[in-house]
Amino acid sequence: IQEICKERVILKREYMGNLRLWAYTLSKYIIQALLGAIQALIIAALFAWTVGMPEKGILFSNAFFEIFLTLWLTILASMALGFVISALVKSGDKAMTCAPFVLIVQLLFSGILFELKGVGEKIAYLTISKWSVESLGSIANLNALETKLQQQLPTAEHEFQEIFKFTKGHLLQHWCVLGIMVLICGILTTVLLRRVSRDDR
């Protein structure tokens, strides 16, 4: 979230010297994407080691790659959103002020704290966390997991949730949405950076 605004003075000078903003944005994406891949790999590996992997994946026989890819797309989308904020503000302090609010919104509308209905459900479609949580829930096949209540009361029924469907189409759709978010944020970042020539510093 501070990646661009901390370089704003340098960026302005380079932009006035004919820097192509799309190339600058792309360079940031490439570096952060590589770092994100390492982060996703570590998180997925720790999860596999401490908790274990689902018996089978949706697209592959092993769910590790699906979990890794979901985490990586989540990191990419989060990074891209951070770049938008970083391009929008002029200082690192302002960027860090925005960070808690963005994180709270992602948490509230992820669908893991409470069931989203009405306006809340519609707002959730714009958050990264919703698509990420639902993807991971689908890979883990949460609808097939036995709850503690079912263990105590075998007659209790487990409510099927559409958001955790264990199907290829469902997972691919969620991956596509995360990918589109990355693309849209990249375009938005480049457009916002055009204002850098009007900076008063």
N, C-alpha and C positions, 0 to 999 in steps of 0.2 A: 504493500500500500504506500510505501515511501520511495519505491524504486525510481519513479519518474520525477516526482516533485523535487527530490534532493538534487537532481541534475538540471533543474529548470534554467538556471543561468547559462550553463554550458550549452544546453539545448537551443536556447534562444540565439546564441551567437552562431552556432552551427547551422541553424535553420535559416538565418539571414545570409549565410554563406552557401545557400542552395542545398541544404540537407533534405533528403527525401524522408518525409515523416513515416511513410509506410515501411521503409527499410529499417528505420529506427525501432518502430513498434515490433516488427518481425524479429529483429535481433534480440529484443527483450523476451519475446515469446519463446524463442529457441532455447535460450539459456535457462529460463525458468521451467520450461517443459522438461529439460534434461534433469534439473534438480528435483522436479516433481516426480519424475519416474523413479528416481532413487528413493525418495521419501515413500512413495506408494509401495515399492518393493519391500522396504524395511517394515512398513506397517502390516502388509499382507503376510510377510514371513513371521513376524511376531504373533500375529493372530493365529496362524497355522500351528505355531509351536506351542502357544499357551492354551488356546481354546480348541483348535482342530478345524479341519475343513469339512464342508458338507460331503455326504457320500458320493454325490455326483453333481456335475454342473448342468446348466441348461443347454449351452452350446457345445461344451467339451466334456469329456469324461471326468476331467479334474476341474474343480471349481476355482482353483488358485488363480488361473489366468483371468477368469471373469471378475474375481474380487479385485485383483491387481488393476485391471483396466478400468473398473468402476471408480476405484480410489484415485487413479491417475486422472481420469476425466473430471472428477470432483475437484482435485487440486488445480487442474488447468482452468476450470470455470471460476474457481475462487480467485486464482491469480489474475485472470482477465478482469474480474470485477474490481479487484484491488487496483489494477492499472487504470481503470476508468476513473476511480476516485482520485488516484494519484495525478492524473492528467487534469482533473477538475479543480483541484486546490493548488495553492502556490507555495505551501510550506509543509514540512514533515509534521509539525505540531498539529496543523489543521487536519492532516490525513489521519493521524493517530486519534484525534477527537472523534472522527467519523467511525473508526473501527469498532468500538463497542456496540454502537447502534446497529451496524450492519450485522454483527454476530448475533445480537439479540433477535433481530428479525429472522435470521436464518434458523435459529433455534426454535422460536415460537411457531413458525410456519412449516416446520419439518414434518409434523404429523406424529412425532414420537411422544410428545408431552400430553396431548389430548386430541380427540377427534375433531377434525376441521369441518365446519359446515358453513353454508351461506357465503358471505363476503370473504371470510377467512380462507375458505377452500379456493376461491378464485385468486386471492392474493398469493397463495402458496404456489400456484402455477408459475409465478415469476421468480421463485427462489430456487437456488441451487440445491439446497438441503432436501427438498421434497423429492426430487428426481434421484438423488443419490441414495437416500434412505430406502426408497421404494425399490431401487435396483438391487441393493444389498439384501433387502428383505425377500425379494424374489429368488435371488441366488441361494439364500439360506433355506428357501422353501418354508417360510414361517407358517403358512397355512397347514402344513403337514406335521408341524411339531406338536407334541403332546404337552399341554399345559399342566401346571401343578394341580389345578382344580380337577382335571381329568384323571390324574393319577389317584386322587383321593375319592373322586366320584366318577367311576367308569361310565355312568349313564349321561354325564354332562357332555354337551356338544360344543365343539370348537367352531366359532363363527368364522366363516370364510370371508376373507377380505380381498376385494378386487385389486387393490393396490399392490398386492404381493403375489400376483399370478405367476405360476412357474411355467412360463411359456417363452419361446424364442422371440415372438413378435413383441411381447410386453417389454422384455429386456432391451431389445434392439431399439425400440421406440424411445426408451429412457436414455439410452446412450446417445441417440441422435439429438435429443433435446439438449443434453449437456454440451454436445459438440456445437450445436447452433448457438448456444449461449456464449461459448468461447469466441465464435466467429463474429457475432453481433458486438460483443464487448471490444474486440480488436478493432472493428470499424469505427465504433464510437470513440475509442481512445485516440485513434488517428485524427478524427474530425475535431475532437476537443483540443488536441495539441496545436491546431492551426491558430489558436488564440495566443500562443506563446509570443508571437511577434508584437503583440500589443501590451506585453508586460512593461511595467514602469520601472523595472530594475535590471 
